[in-house]
Amino acid sequence: MAQAQAQQAQDYRIDPVHTRVMFAVEHAGFSHAIGTVSGSSGQLRFDPQDWSQARLDVSVPLTRLDLGDDKWNKAALAGNLLDGKRFPEARFVSTRVEPQAADRAFVYGDLSLHGVTREVRLDVTFNALKRHPMPPFRRTAGFSATTTIKRSDFGITSWKSVIGDEVELRIEAEAIRGGAADNEAAPTPDDTLPATDPSVPATEPAESEPEPTP
């Protein structure tokens, strides 16, 4: 049975357009500064019926960090903090998965950040796996995940009086299976979503998303 389930695992690529990492860190006790990083890339192997077979390898381009202000961005990437020139990306490689429910799991893996690698646990929620309703109609998996890390664990220790040590992470991710939908099995009833917005008049062309870049 386990062998049959393993054979159902499929390979997906992380969609850099619809995947984003959000982080929040205390700012001098006044608030929590919020930033995002877009453009992540990587590979996912996943079978929703057997989470134990899941494998994830993803890279996050820290140089695309955005705190909403150019000066903040430059300060965060400076040599005394993230040091974006020496360490332009973070990488997470899963090592094991502990299913918690049909749609939830703890995903453990090695997070490499600022030249340091430590184990991190992601609390992952599986949102959907279905045919995308917009062209090119590829099979898409969607996930949400959260975790909290300490920047000091990764050797990022400057500005202790201004920047908090704990960093909350929230990840929204989509992963695309290779090949167009017409090369796949017929969609299940869950997947038969309209390719156009029914609110758009038939005389007007429906909007479509550009194909995510590799």
Disulfide bonds with the S-S distance in Angstrom:
none
